[in-house]
């Protein structure tokens, strides 16, 4: 199974599983999808007015995830990435659901931010298109959100995630399936108000080619071309003709629309209103569809991780440069922290997620210095919690921010944030690394050893070395007090 990767896309309308084979030839990597599963779940329709997912919607989701989990039973966790999108982002009971969902699937699930979803969508669409020097506009109308990206070659240049989707708009403006001129006009005007926020910067940057991805765009292209509304792709004139036909019929009638899939009919009206708004507001002339989408973008991103080209590593480098981090000091702290962590957790391997988080946090532990040296760890944690970090899931960001917040100062502030003993070990490794590297000089050999058993931490250090380093001596004994405040015994033993 080493050559196969799997992506799970938990969307607001559909859940999808894609399995791909990675093929490298002459430095060019291609991913060939060899198996796909798609289940319509209408998750967004299960959100009530308080943004709580209903029990029925949760059960539908869990049953689908169990089926996906059976297909993925032979996959190593490093070869699977599952991402959840808008409905999981906004549902108030997501924290109560996510554990059950992961148990059903058998793999961790990342609830990704809207901009990260946009980046992955562009990556997936671009992967299937021929090389071009032109800028490309990509619009992905999902069930609960719509992602809008302008990119050039492999790089997205501008990304947005708008809180509107084909499921939510159909439910809001066409609740009983009735479509008339008034409801369509109100739905389209509502979508245009959402788009207005991004219109000026997107038009200023400009694009030469427009592509739609995922179900709504593909459904509209199939209906417009097969129904004779448009000769090529999606056009403004074709959308207007389709709206007139549906309004005249009073609802979406699948038998009257060649090319439509029956499961798409229930949410077509909302998607049509949103797409029409984009054409009017951005002045799009013609749009084609791209075969790639979020799940392919996840596969491409996962392939990069397996080839030591993890986008998250690149993001950390960008942040270090943006916030003027002392790269030499960051490297010292990283090397020391990882050596300590490995000594505390010998089973940690190259792909240990927490070890990765510790490495990223070591590189970023001083990002807050760009704001102020006073309380810089708090500034850094705020930045890393709220910034858009390409490649990072919300869980990734939360863990890295927690470690940065914890690496100095009082431990009580992070006691409620630490979720496991392994995380406490990572906190310990980073605190000791920052302490040992405080002089901002190379640490050739570790001056101390650390062992942890249950709630007891024992640090052994040479008496002679400690006598020559009174500041380190003072700092280590200060650690004794801090760890005891969070219920752990910390003893410094001189040998």
C-alpha positions as CSV (number, residue, x, y, z in Angstrom):
1,X,0.0,0.0,0.0
2,X,3.0,2.3,0.2
3,X,2.3,3.9,-3.2
4,X,-1.3,4.8,-2.4
5,X,-2.7,7.8,-0.7
6,X,-6.2,8.6,0.5
7,X,-8.1,11.8,1.0
8,X,-11.4,12.2,2.8
9,X,-13.5,15.4,2.1
10,X,-16.2,15.9,4.7
11,X,-18.2,18.6,2.9
12,X,-21.5,20.3,3.8
13,X,-23.4,18.6,1.0
14,X,-21.4,15.4,0.3
15,X,-18.7,13.2,1.8
16,X,-16.1,12.0,-0.6
17,X,-13.2,9.5,-0.5
18,X,-10.5,9.5,-3.1
19,X,-7.6,7.1,-3.4
20,X,-4.7,8.0,-5.6
21,X,-1.5,6.5,-6.8
22,X,1.5,8.8,-6.9
23,X,3.7,8.6,-10.0
24,X,6.9,10.5,-10.4
25,X,8.6,10.7,-13.8
26,X,11.4,13.1,-14.8
27,X,10.8,15.2,-11.8
28,X,7.0,15.6,-12.6
29,X,4.6,14.2,-10.0
30,X,1.2,13.1,-11.1
31,X,-1.6,11.6,-9.0
32,X,-3.9,9.1,-10.6
33,X,-7.2,8.5,-8.8
34,X,-7.9,4.8,-8.7
35,X,-10.9,4.7,-6.5
36,X,-13.6,7.1,-5.5
37,X,-16.6,7.0,-3.1
38,X,-19.2,9.7,-2.8
39,X,-22.2,9.9,-0.5
40,X,-24.7,12.7,-0.3
41,X,-25.2,13.6,3.3
42,X,-26.7,17.2,3.3
43,X,-24.9,17.9,6.5
44,X,-25.6,21.7,6.3
45,X,-29.3,21.0,6.2
46,X,-29.0,19.5,9.6
47,X,-28.0,22.8,11.2
48,X,-30.7,24.4,13.3
49,X,-31.1,28.1,13.9
50,X,-28.7,27.8,16.8
51,X,-26.1,26.2,14.6
52,X,-26.4,22.8,16.3
53,X,-26.3,19.7,14.1
54,X,-29.3,17.5,14.5
55,X,-29.0,13.9,15.7
56,X,-30.3,12.6,12.4
57,X,-27.6,14.5,10.5
58,X,-24.9,13.2,12.8
59,X,-26.1,9.6,12.4
60,X,-26.1,9.9,8.6
61,X,-22.5,11.2,8.8
62,X,-21.3,8.5,11.1
63,X,-22.8,5.7,8.9
64,X,-21.0,7.0,5.9
65,X,-17.8,7.4,7.8
66,X,-18.0,3.8,8.9
67,X,-18.3,2.7,5.2
68,X,-15.3,4.9,4.3
69,X,-13.4,3.4,7.2
70,X,-13.9,-0.1,6.0
71,X,-12.3,0.9,2.6
72,X,-9.3,2.4,4.4
73,X,-8.6,-0.3,6.9
74,X,-5.3,-1.3,5.3
75,X,-3.9,2.2,5.1
76,X,-1.2,3.6,7.4
77,X,-2.3,6.8,9.1
78,X,0.6,8.7,7.3
79,X,-1.1,7.9,4.0
80,X,-4.6,9.3,4.9
81,X,-5.8,12.8,5.4
82,X,-9.4,13.6,6.3
83,X,-10.5,17.2,6.2
84,X,-13.9,18.7,7.4
85,X,-15.2,22.0,6.0
86,X,-17.8,24.7,6.7
87,X,-20.5,22.8,8.6
88,X,-17.9,21.4,11.0
89,X,-16.4,24.9,11.3
90,X,-19.7,26.6,12.3
91,X,-21.6,23.8,14.2
92,X,-21.5,24.5,17.9
93,X,-21.5,20.8,18.8
94,X,-18.5,19.9,16.6
95,X,-16.3,19.3,19.7
96,X,-18.9,16.7,20.8
97,X,-19.1,15.1,17.4
98,X,-15.5,14.9,16.2
99,X,-14.4,12.1,18.5
100,X,-17.3,9.9,17.3
101,X,-16.5,10.8,13.7
102,X,-12.9,9.9,14.1
103,X,-13.8,6.6,15.7
104,X,-16.2,5.8,12.9
105,X,-13.6,6.6,10.2
106,X,-10.6,5.2,12.1
107,X,-8.4,8.2,11.3
108,X,-7.9,11.8,12.7
109,X,-10.2,14.5,11.1
110,X,-8.9,18.0,10.6
111,X,-11.4,20.9,10.7
112,X,-9.7,23.2,8.2
113,X,-10.1,27.0,8.0
114,X,-11.8,28.5,5.0
115,X,-8.6,29.9,3.5
116,X,-6.9,26.5,3.9
117,X,-9.9,24.9,2.1
118,X,-9.4,27.5,-0.7
119,X,-5.7,26.8,-1.0
120,X,-6.3,23.0,-1.3
121,X,-9.1,23.5,-3.8
122,X,-6.8,25.6,-6.0
123,X,-4.1,23.0,-5.7
124,X,-6.5,20.3,-6.8
125,X,-7.9,22.2,-9.8
126,X,-4.5,23.5,-11.0
127,X,-3.1,19.9,-10.8
128,X,-5.5,18.8,-13.6
129,X,-5.1,21.8,-15.9
130,X,-2.4,22.3,-18.5
131,X,0.5,24.6,-17.7
132,X,-0.3,28.3,-18.4
133,X,1.3,31.7,-17.7
134,X,-2.1,33.2,-17.2
135,X,-3.8,34.0,-13.9
136,X,-6.8,31.7,-13.1
137,X,-10.0,32.4,-11.2
138,X,-11.3,29.3,-9.4
139,X,-14.8,29.3,-7.8
140,X,-15.9,26.4,-5.7
141,X,-19.6,26.5,-4.6
142,X,-19.9,24.0,-1.8
143,X,-22.8,23.1,0.4
144,X,-22.2,25.6,3.1
145,X,-19.4,27.9,1.9
146,X,-17.9,29.2,-1.4
147,X,-14.2,29.5,-2.0
148,X,-12.8,32.0,-4.4
149,X,-9.2,31.9,-5.5
150,X,-7.0,33.7,-8.0
151,X,-3.8,31.9,-8.7
152,X,-0.9,31.7,-11.2
153,X,0.9,28.4,-11.9
154,X,1.1,26.5,-8.6
155,X,0.7,29.5,-6.3
156,X,-2.6,30.9,-5.1
157,X,-2.3,34.7,-5.1
158,X,-5.6,35.7,-3.4
159,X,-8.0,33.5,-1.4
160,X,-11.4,34.0,0.2
161,X,-14.0,31.8,1.8
162,X,-17.6,33.2,1.7
163,X,-20.3,32.0,4.0
164,X,-22.8,30.8,1.4
165,X,-23.4,27.5,-0.3
166,X,-25.9,25.6,-2.4
167,X,-27.5,23.8,0.5
168,X,-27.8,26.8,2.9
169,X,-29.1,29.0,0.1
170,X,-31.6,26.5,-1.1
171,X,-32.8,25.9,2.4
172,X,-33.0,29.7,3.1
173,X,-34.6,31.0,-0.1
174,X,-36.4,28.0,-1.6
175,X,-37.4,26.0,1.5
176,X,-40.3,24.1,0.0
177,X,-38.7,23.8,-3.5
178,X,-40.8,26.6,-5.0
179,X,-38.8,28.9,-7.3
180,X,-40.3,32.1,-8.5
181,X,-38.8,35.4,-9.9
182,X,-38.9,37.1,-6.5
183,X,-37.2,34.3,-4.5
184,X,-34.5,33.9,-7.2
185,X,-33.9,37.7,-7.3
186,X,-33.6,37.9,-3.5
187,X,-31.2,34.9,-3.3
188,X,-29.0,36.4,-6.0
189,X,-29.0,39.8,-4.4
190,X,-28.0,38.2,-1.1
191,X,-25.1,36.4,-2.8
192,X,-24.0,39.6,-4.5
193,X,-23.8,41.4,-1.2
194,X,-21.5,38.6,0.1
195,X,-19.3,38.9,-3.1
196,X,-19.1,42.7,-2.9
197,X,-16.6,42.4,-0.1
198,X,-14.0,40.9,-2.4
199,X,-15.0,42.4,-5.8
200,X,-12.6,45.3,-5.9
201,X,-9.4,43.5,-5.0
202,X,-10.2,40.5,-7.2
203,X,-10.9,42.8,-10.2
204,X,-7.8,44.8,-9.5
205,X,-5.6,41.6,-9.6
206,X,-7.5,40.2,-12.6
207,X,-7.5,36.9,-14.3
208,X,-7.5,35.5,-17.8
209,X,-9.3,32.1,-17.3
210,X,-12.2,31.2,-15.0
211,X,-12.9,27.7,-13.7
212,X,-15.6,26.2,-11.5
213,X,-15.0,23.1,-9.4
214,X,-17.1,20.6,-7.5
215,X,-20.8,19.7,-7.9
216,X,-22.6,23.0,-8.6
217,X,-20.3,24.1,-11.4
218,X,-20.2,20.7,-13.0
219,X,-24.0,20.3,-12.8
220,X,-24.5,23.8,-14.3
221,X,-22.1,23.1,-17.2
222,X,-23.8,19.8,-18.0
223,X,-27.3,21.3,-17.9
224,X,-26.3,24.3,-20.0
225,X,-24.5,22.4,-22.7
226,X,-26.7,19.4,-22.9
227,X,-29.9,21.5,-22.7
228,X,-28.8,23.8,-25.4
229,X,-28.6,26.9,-23.2
230,X,-24.9,27.4,-23.9
231,X,-22.5,26.1,-26.6
232,X,-19.4,26.3,-24.5
233,X,-19.0,26.1,-20.7
234,X,-21.0,28.3,-18.3
235,X,-22.1,31.7,-19.7
236,X,-24.1,34.6,-18.3
237,X,-26.7,34.1,-21.1
238,X,-26.9,30.4,-20.4
239,X,-27.5,31.0,-16.7
240,X,-30.2,33.5,-17.5
241,X,-32.0,31.1,-19.8
242,X,-31.8,28.3,-17.2
243,X,-33.2,30.6,-14.5
244,X,-36.1,31.6,-16.7
245,X,-36.9,27.9,-17.4
246,X,-36.9,27.0,-13.8
247,X,-39.0,30.0,-12.7
248,X,-41.5,29.2,-15.4
249,X,-41.8,25.6,-14.2
250,X,-42.0,26.8,-10.6
251,X,-39.4,24.4,-9.3
252,X,-36.4,22.3,-10.4
253,X,-37.8,19.4,-12.4
254,X,-35.0,17.0,-13.3
255,X,-36.8,15.4,-16.2
256,X,-36.9,18.8,-17.9
257,X,-33.1,19.5,-17.5
258,X,-30.9,17.2,-19.5
259,X,-27.5,16.5,-17.9
260,X,-28.7,17.0,-14.3
261,X,-28.1,14.3,-11.6
262,X,-31.1,13.6,-9.5
263,X,-29.3,14.1,-6.2
264,X,-28.2,17.6,-7.4
265,X,-31.7,18.8,-8.2
266,X,-32.6,19.4,-4.6
267,X,-29.9,22.1,-4.2
268,X,-29.6,23.4,-7.7
269,X,-31.6,26.6,-7.1
270,X,-29.3,27.9,-4.4
271,X,-26.2,27.0,-6.4
272,X,-27.7,28.7,-9.5
273,X,-28.4,31.9,-7.6
274,X,-24.8,32.1,-6.2
275,X,-23.2,31.4,-9.6
276,X,-25.4,34.0,-11.3
277,X,-24.3,36.5,-8.7
278,X,-20.6,35.8,-9.4
279,X,-21.1,36.3,-13.1
280,X,-22.9,39.6,-12.5
281,X,-20.7,41.0,-9.8
282,X,-17.3,39.9,-11.2
283,X,-18.2,40.3,-14.8
284,X,-17.3,36.7,-15.8
285,X,-17.8,36.0,-19.5
286,X,-17.3,32.3,-19.6
287,X,-16.4,29.6,-17.1
288,X,-15.1,26.1,-17.6
289,X,-14.9,23.3,-15.1
290,X,-11.8,21.8,-13.5
291,X,-11.7,18.1,-12.7
292,X,-9.7,18.6,-9.5
293,X,-11.2,19.8,-6.3
294,X,-10.6,19.7,-2.5
295,X,-10.0,16.0,-2.3
296,X,-7.4,16.1,-5.1
297,X,-5.8,19.1,-3.5
298,X,-5.5,17.1,-0.3
299,X,-3.9,14.2,-2.2
300,X,-1.4,16.5,-3.8
301,X,-0.6,18.1,-0.4
302,X,-0.3,14.7,1.2
303,X,2.1,13.5,-1.6
304,X,4.3,16.5,-0.8
305,X,4.4,15.6,2.9
306,X,5.4,12.0,2.0
307,X,8.2,13.4,-0.1
308,X,9.5,15.7,2.7
309,X,8.0,18.7,0.9
310,X,5.5,19.5,3.7
311,X,3.7,22.8,3.0
312,X,3.6,23.4,6.7
313,X,7.4,23.5,6.8
314,X,7.4,26.2,4.1
315,X,4.8,28.2,6.0
316,X,7.0,28.1,9.2
317,X,9.9,29.5,7.1
318,X,7.7,32.3,5.7
319,X,6.4,33.2,9.2
320,X,10.0,33.3,10.6
321,X,11.0,35.7,7.8
322,X,7.8,37.8,8.1
323,X,8.2,38.2,11.9
324,X,11.9,38.7,11.8
325,X,12.7,35.6,13.9
326,X,16.4,35.0,14.7
327,X,16.8,31.9,12.6
328,X,20.0,30.8,14.4
329,X,18.4,30.9,17.8
330,X,15.3,29.1,16.5
331,X,17.6,26.3,15.1
332,X,19.4,26.0,18.4
333,X,16.1,25.7,20.3
334,X,14.7,23.3,17.8
335,X,17.7,20.9,17.9
336,X,17.8,21.0,21.7
337,X,14.0,20.6,22.2
338,X,13.9,17.6,19.8
339,X,16.8,15.9,21.5
340,X,15.1,16.3,24.9
341,X,11.8,15.2,23.5
342,X,13.3,12.1,21.9
343,X,14.9,11.2,25.2
344,X,11.6,11.5,26.9
345,X,9.6,9.6,24.3
346,X,12.0,7.1,22.6
347,X,9.2,5.8,20.3
348,X,8.8,9.1,18.6
349,X,9.5,8.7,14.9
350,X,9.9,10.8,11.9
351,X,6.2,11.1,11.3
352,X,5.1,11.7,15.0
353,X,2.6,14.6,14.7
354,X,3.5,16.0,18.1
355,X,7.2,15.9,17.3
356,X,6.4,17.9,14.2
357,X,4.5,20.4,16.2
358,X,7.4,20.8,18.7
359,X,9.8,21.5,15.8
360,X,7.4,24.1,14.3
361,X,6.9,25.7,17.7
362,X,10.6,25.8,18.3
363,X,11.1,27.7,15.1
364,X,8.2,30.1,15.9
365,X,8.6,30.6,19.6
366,X,9.9,34.1,19.2
367,X,7.4,35.4,16.6
368,X,5.8,37.6,19.2
369,X,9.1,39.6,19.6
370,X,8.0,41.5,16.5
371,X,5.2,43.1,18.6
372,X,7.0,43.4,22.0
373,X,9.6,41.6,24.1
374,X,7.3,42.0,27.1
375,X,5.0,39.0,27.1
376,X,6.2,38.0,23.6
377,X,5.1,34.4,24.2
378,X,1.5,35.6,24.6
379,X,1.7,37.7,21.4
380,X,3.2,34.7,19.5
381,X,0.4,32.4,20.7
382,X,-2.2,34.9,19.5
383,X,-0.6,35.3,16.1
384,X,-0.3,31.5,15.6
385,X,-3.9,30.9,16.8
386,X,-5.5,33.5,14.5
387,X,-3.2,33.7,11.4
388,X,-3.9,32.0,8.1
389,X,-1.2,29.3,8.0
390,X,-1.2,27.3,4.7
391,X,-1.0,23.6,5.3
392,X,-2.0,23.8,8.9
393,X,-5.3,22.4,10.3
394,X,-6.9,24.1,13.3
395,X,-5.6,21.3,15.5
396,X,-2.1,21.9,14.2
397,X,-2.3,25.6,14.9
398,X,-3.8,25.1,18.3
399,X,-1.1,22.7,19.4
400,X,1.7,25.0,18.1
401,X,0.2,28.1,19.7
402,X,-0.1,26.2,23.0
403,X,3.5,25.2,22.9
404,X,4.6,28.7,22.1
405,X,2.5,30.1,25.0
406,X,3.9,27.5,27.3
407,X,7.6,27.8,26.5
408,X,8.2,30.4,29.2
409,X,6.5,32.1,32.1
410,X,3.8,30.5,34.3
411,X,2.5,27.1,33.5
412,X,-0.9,27.7,35.0
413,X,-2.0,29.6,31.9
414,X,-1.9,26.4,29.7
415,X,-3.1,23.8,32.2
416,X,-6.5,23.6,30.6
417,X,-5.1,23.6,27.1
418,X,-2.8,20.5,27.5
419,X,-4.7,17.4,26.4
420,X,-2.2,14.6,27.1
421,X,0.9,13.4,28.9
422,X,2.8,13.5,25.6
423,X,1.9,17.2,25.2
424,X,3.2,17.9,28.7
425,X,6.5,16.2,27.6
426,X,6.7,18.4,24.6
427,X,6.1,21.5,26.8
428,X,8.9,20.3,29.1
429,X,11.3,19.8,26.2
430,X,10.6,23.3,24.8
431,X,10.9,25.0,28.2
432,X,14.2,23.3,29.0
433,X,15.5,24.0,25.4
434,X,14.7,27.7,25.7
435,X,16.3,27.8,29.1
436,X,19.5,26.1,28.0
437,X,19.8,28.3,24.9
438,X,19.1,31.5,26.7
439,X,22.7,32.8,26.1
440,X,22.0,32.4,22.3
441,X,25.1,30.3,21.9
442,X,25.5,26.8,20.4
443,X,24.7,23.9,22.8
444,X,27.0,21.2,21.7
445,X,26.1,18.6,24.3
446,X,23.1,18.5,26.7
447,X,24.2,19.5,30.2
448,X,21.4,17.6,31.8
449,X,19.2,14.5,31.5
450,X,15.5,14.3,32.1
451,X,13.2,11.5,32.9
452,X,9.4,11.5,33.4
453,X,7.3,8.9,35.1
454,X,3.7,9.6,35.7
455,X,3.6,13.0,37.5
456,X,7.3,13.1,38.4
457,X,10.0,14.8,36.5
458,X,13.6,14.2,37.4
459,X,16.4,16.4,36.0
460,X,20.0,15.4,36.6
461,X,22.8,17.9,36.0
462,X,26.5,18.1,36.8
463,X,27.2,20.0,40.1
464,X,30.4,21.4,38.6
465,X,28.6,22.6,35.4
466,X,25.7,24.1,37.4
467,X,28.2,26.0,39.6
468,X,29.6,27.7,36.4
469,X,26.1,28.6,35.2
470,X,24.3,30.4,38.1
471,X,21.5,31.8,35.9
472,X,20.6,28.3,34.6
473,X,20.8,27.0,38.2
474,X,18.3,29.7,39.3
475,X,16.0,29.0,36.3
476,X,15.9,25.3,36.9
477,X,14.9,25.7,40.5
478,X,12.3,28.2,39.4
479,X,10.9,25.3,37.2
480,X,10.5,23.2,40.3
481,X,7.9,25.7,41.6
482,X,6.1,26.1,38.3
483,X,5.6,22.4,37.7
484,X,4.4,21.8,41.2
485,X,1.7,24.4,40.7
486,X,0.2,22.2,37.9
487,X,0.4,19.0,40.0
488,X,3.7,17.6,38.9
489,X,6.8,17.0,40.9
490,X,10.0,18.5,39.4
491,X,13.3,17.7,41.1
492,X,16.7,18.9,40.2
493,X,19.4,16.5,41.2
494,X,23.0,17.4,41.0
495,X,25.5,14.6,40.3
